[in-house]
């Protein structure tokens, strides 16, 4: 991702943060967050479904638009839990160069160890 992409995410996160405690009658973010975690999760599910449908239709402009909606709503969820996009970017950087299969196997091993405890 370009530095500009990181800047875009940081700017969007700042806007979301500034609207968290805003007036729910004038701020979509405030309204959504005031409804609680389930409302945010429901919206993420809706947007993820719309991404799937756009991909199945191979509608490239709609895929981009729906992924933007999904990213926005997941960023609202991050804000809800006092997390920033930088935390996700750091996790992606940590995974960089690691085989997806190796990463999956490591998570399965950790889950088994946690179950055994």
Buried (B, 14 or more C-beta within 10 A) or exposed (E): EEEEEEEBBBEBBEEBBEBBEBEBEEBEBBBBBEEEEEBBEEBBEEBBEBBEEBBEEEEEEBBEBBBEBBBBBBBBBBBBEEEBBEEBBEEEEEEEEEEEEEEEEEEEEEEEEEEEE
